[in-house]
Amino acid sequence: MSALLCDGKIARILTYILHGLVNGLVMDITAMKNAFEEFSKNAPPQGAISNGRTENDFQLPIELSYEIDAWGRVRKNVESHREAAQASAADLATVNLAMHAQLALFYFQARSLDAQEQLLQSTVAQYEQALQLNQVRFQGGVGSEVEVEQARTQLETTRAQAQDVGVLRAQCEHAVATLIGKPATSFSLAPLPLRTPPPPIPTGVPSELLERRPDIASAERPMAAANARIGEAKAAYYPLLSLTAAGGFESGAITTLLQGPAGLWSVGGQAIQTLFDGGRRRAASDQAVAAYDQTVATYREPVLTSFQQVEDNLAALRILENEAKTQNEAVVAAQKSLDLSIQRYKGGVTSFLEVTVAQSATLSDEATAVNILGRRMVAAVQLIQALGGGWDSTSLPERPECCGKLAMNAN
């Protein structure tokens, strides 16, 4: 809302600036027109005939001019452009960080899917043994055909789940290939199930966070540039001071143009002060202030968003860690229940239906544990991204010409 209000203020100020530009333009054109007419009256045209003779005037001039930056106008102009270049460098770092984070996310998702596929494959092997056991019991007249078909249904369902995981895993692998710039057909990731939890990540204090995120620097640099443009607009109230030096050669004959007597030189200074501009300078100054207010309002959003992202992922890691401990206890309990059900079934105390229910519960708990571990890794990657991924504000170029080096380092 603050940025929108600043936009409206800038629009009104631009109207005043346009009005001042029109007034100043009319005055400048009139002054130039009068000066040109006066010059035309007093100066004869080139090649004019004087007393029946044609006179030539050959000149080889050299002029030098230097503006004295007494009020900081040039300095502020350079400073604003340097801040804009640093903002572009921060934008590049933001994109670079996002690409690396996306690559890490796809990689760990692929490893989590490897763990799920390994779990399903090991479960398929257990279900195959259960099917063989039921077939032997049925052939021996101890079991029923219903139990055989229950075991077969559970086996084929788990096989289908394992094959379905392969689709997602292939998509993650192809995404990794695209992000590293390789064709998906010529890239492959060897299966490596995810088993290790994420390491503890130091977060730092909030004041350090403002210097470690490139998107915050990208929003802060335009604010600094807008502040420099305020100084540039204020400098317009003061006169322009400049030193000029002119020299060269002038002669009526080209053969004597470069001789000593044909040389001429002059040194001087000048001060130019605008006396009336129809409010143009005041409107330009107001516009610079309004633009600065807009950048301040825009700067607040990424700052607040960064703190939110850090807290969200810290909370996710903390909660998921506790959930992982609870889920591991559930896996242990489900496995114990499955072992007891198998013993009861082999002893003829219960039907295979009890074993089927215990197997489904065990598989579900183990899959949930694998999923939680994958979510913890995703939250860790997102937290590192929210903390800047090791980036620091000192990585910004001190001068605009260093941006090329930053781009090379980013690659």
N, C-alpha and C positions, 0 to 999 in steps of 0.2 A: 504494500500500500504506500509506503514511504517513497519507493522508487517511482510509482505512478504519479504521485503528487509532484515529485521533482521533474518528471517528464512534462507535466502541464506547465510548470513554472518556466522550464526551458523554452517551451513553445511560445509562451507570451514574450519572453525576452528576445527570441529570434525575430519576432515581429518588430520590436523596437530597433534591433540591429539593422534589419532590412530597411526600415525607414531612415535610419541614420546613414546607411550606405548610399541610398538614393540621393539624399541631400548632399553628402560629401562628393558623390560622383558628379552631380550637376555643377557644384562649385569648382571641382578640379577641371572638368571639361571646359568650363567658361574661362578659367585662368589660362589653360593651355591654348585655347583658341585666341585669346587676346595677345598672349605672348607670341604666338606664331604669326599673327597679323602684324604685330609690331616688328618682328624680325624680318618679315617679308618686305616691309616698307623701307627698312634701313640697309638691308644686305642685298647686294646685286646677285643675280643668279650665277651659277658656275659657268665659266666660259664666256662671260659677258664681254662685249666690245667697249673699250674705254678709249676715247679720242682716236677712234679708227684703228686701235690695236687690240689684239686678243692676248690676254695675260693668263698665264698658268701659275698654279700654286700647288706645289708638291709637298705633302706632309707625311711624316712617319711618327705617329704619336704613341706614347706609352703612358698609361694611367694606372695608378694604384690607389686603392681606397681601403681604409680600415675603420670599422665602427668600434668606438670605445664602449664597452659594456659596463657603463657606470652604474646603471640601475638594475642590472641582472636580467635583462630581457633575453639576451642570447643564452645566458647560462641556464635560465629556467626552461627555455625552449629545448636545449640539449638534454636537460634533466628529464623533462616529460617524455621525450622520445626514448631515452634510455630505460625509463620505467616501463614504457610500452613494450620495448624489446624484451625486458625481463619477464613481463607478463606472458609474452609468447613462448619464452623458454619454459616457464612454469606450466603452460598448457601442454607443451610437448612432454614434460615430465609426468603430467597427469595421465596422458594417453599411454605413455610407456608403462606406468605403474598399473593401469587398468589391464593392459594386455598381459603383463606378467602374472597378475592375480588371476585373470581368466585362465591362463595356461595352467597355473597351479591347481585351480579348481577342477578343470577337466582331468588332470593327471590323477588327483586323489579320488575323484569319482570313479575313474577307471580301476584304480587299485581296490576301492571298496566293492566294486562289481566283481573283481577277481575273487575277493573273499567270499562274496555271496555265491558265486559259481562253484567255488571249492566246497563250500558248505553243502550246496545242493548235490554235488557229485558224490560226496561222501555219504550223504543221506540216501541217494539212489543205491549205492552199494549195500547199505544196511537193509533197504527195502527189498532188494533182490534176494538177500539171504532169508528175509522173512517170507517172501513168496515161495522160495524153495522149501522152506520148513513146512508151510501149509500144504504144498503139493504132496510132500512125503506123508504128512499126516492124513491127507485125504485119500491117497492111494493105499495107505495102511488101514483105512476104515475108522480112523480115530477122529479125524476132522470132517468138516462139511465143505461142500463146493462153495457155499456162501463165503466162508472165510478165505478161500482161495481167490475169489473174485474181489473181495475187499482189499486184499493185499496187492492184487494186480492193479486195481484202480488207484490206490495210493502211490504205487510205483510209477505208473505212467503219468500221473498228474505232476509228480515231482520232476520227472524228466522234462516235461513241457516247460515247467518253470525255469529249469536250468538253461534250456534253449532260448527262452525269452530274455534271460539276462544277457545272453550273447549279443542281442540286437543293441541294447543300450551301451554295452561295452564297446562294440564296433563304432558307434556314433561318437563316443568320447575319444577313441583312438584317432578317428578321422579329424575331430576338432583340434586335437593336439598337433596333428600333422599340418593343418592349415595355419595354426598360430605360429609354428616355427618355420613356415615357408616351404614346406615340402609337399609333393603330391600325395594324396591319401593312398594311392595304389602302391607307392613305393616305400611306405612307412609302416612300421608295426611296433607295438609295445609287447614285450614278453610278459606273460602272466606273473604277477607278483602280488599276492594277497596282502591287504593292509592289516597289520596286526599291532603296530606300535602306536600308542596314544600320542597326541601332540605334546611337545615340550612346553614348560611354563614360559610365558612371554612377558618380559618387562614392559610396562605401559608408560612409565614416566609421569611427570606432573602435567596438568593441563596447559601451563604456559609453554612447555616444550612442544606440545602438540601443535601450537600455532606456527612453529618454525619447521615442522617435520612433514607437513602435508603440502604437496605442490598445488592442489586446487585452492587452498587458502592463500598461498602466495600469488596465485593467478588472480584472485579477487582483490588482494591487497595492493598489488603493483599498479593497477589502474587508479586506485584511490590516491596513491602517491603521485602518479602522473597528473591527475586532476588537480591536486594541490599545487603542483609546479605550474600548471597553466593559470592558476589564480595569480601567482606572482608575475607571470608573463603579462597577464591582462592589466595588473596594477602598474607595471612598468610603462605602459602606453601613455600614462599621464605625464611622463617626464620627457624632456627633449631628447632627440637622437643626436649624439655627438659622434663626429667622424673626422678622421684625418685623411687628407687627399694629397697626393703627389703626382705631378704630371711632368713629362719630359718628352724629348724626341727631336726631330729635325724638320725644318720647313725652309723651302727654297723655291725660287721661281724657275730654276733650271734643275733638271734631274741630275746633271753631272756634278753639281755642287751640293747635292742634298745631304751627303754624309760628311761634309767638311765642317771644321770647327765653328766658323761663324754662323752656320745654319742651325746650330744647336739651340734649344730652348728648354727651360724648366720652370716649374712653379711648385710651391709647397704652401698648404693652407689647411685650415680647419673650418668646420661648419657645425652649426647647431640648428636643428629643425624642431619646431614646436608647433603642434596643432592648437590653434586658438578656438576654433569652433567646429564641431563635428555632428551637431544635431543629436547629441546623446548617445553616439555610437560607442564610445569607450565605456561609458557607464553601463550600457546594456551588455557589452561584451564581458565586463567584470561580473555583472550579476549572473550572466549565463555560466561563467566559470565556477562561481560559487554554487549555483544550483546543480551543475554537473558533478561537483565534488560531493554534495549532499546525496545525490543519487548513488554514487559509487560506495559511499558509506553504508547506505541502506542495503545495497546489493552485497556488501562484504559480510554483513551480519549472518546472512543465510548459510553460507558454507561453514562458517564458524560453529553455529549452533548444530548444523547437521553433522559435523565431524564429531562433536562431543556425543551426540546421540548414537552414531554408529559405533563408537568405541564402547559406550556403556552397553549397547545391545549385544555386542559380541562377547564382552566380558561376562555379562549375565548368562549368555548362551553357554559359554565354556564352563562356568561354575555350575549351572544347573545340569548340563549334560554329564559332567563328571560324576555328580551324585546319582544321576539316573543310571549311568553305566554301572556303578557299584551295585545298585539295587537290581538291575537287570541281570548281572552276573550271578547274583544269588538266586534269581528266578531260574536261570539256566541250570544251575547245580540241582535245584529242587526238581525241575522237570526231568532231568536225566536220571535222578534217583527214582522218581516215580515210574519212568519207563523201564528201568531195570527190574523193579518190583513187579510190574505188570507182566513182563516177559517171563519172569520166574513163575508167577501164578498161572500164566497160560501154559507153559511147559508142564507144570504139575497137574494140569487139568482142572484147576480150581475155577477158572474164569474163561470167557470166550475171547476170541481174537479182537472183538470190538473194543475191549478195554485197552488192548495193546495199540490199536489204531488211534484211539483218542490220545493216548500218552505220546505216541510218535508225532502226531500233529502238533500237540502242545510244545514238545521239545523243539521241533523244527521252527515253530513260530517264535519261540523265545530266543533261539540262537540267531535267527535272521534279524530279529529286533536288536540284539546286541551288536551285530555287525553293522547295522544301519546307524546305530548311535555312534559307533566309532567313526564312521564316515562323516556324520554330521559334526562331530567334534573337530575333525580335520578341516572341514569347510569353514567352520566358525573361526578356527585359528588363522586360516588364510585371510579371511575377511577382516579379522582384527589387525593383522599385519598391514593389510591395505589401508585400513582406517588410521593406522599409526604412521602412515607415510612410506612403509616398505623400506626403511633405511635412508630415505631421501632427507636432505637437510637444506635449509635456505641458503647455506653457503655454496650450494651447487649452482645458484643463479649466476649468470655472467655479470661481471662488473661493468663491462662495456658491450655495446650492441654487437660489435664485430666478433665477439666470442661465441655467439649463438651457434655458429657453424660447428665449432668444437664440441659444444654441448650435444648437438644432434649426432655427431660422430660417436661420442661416448655413449649416448642412449642406445645406439645400434649394437 
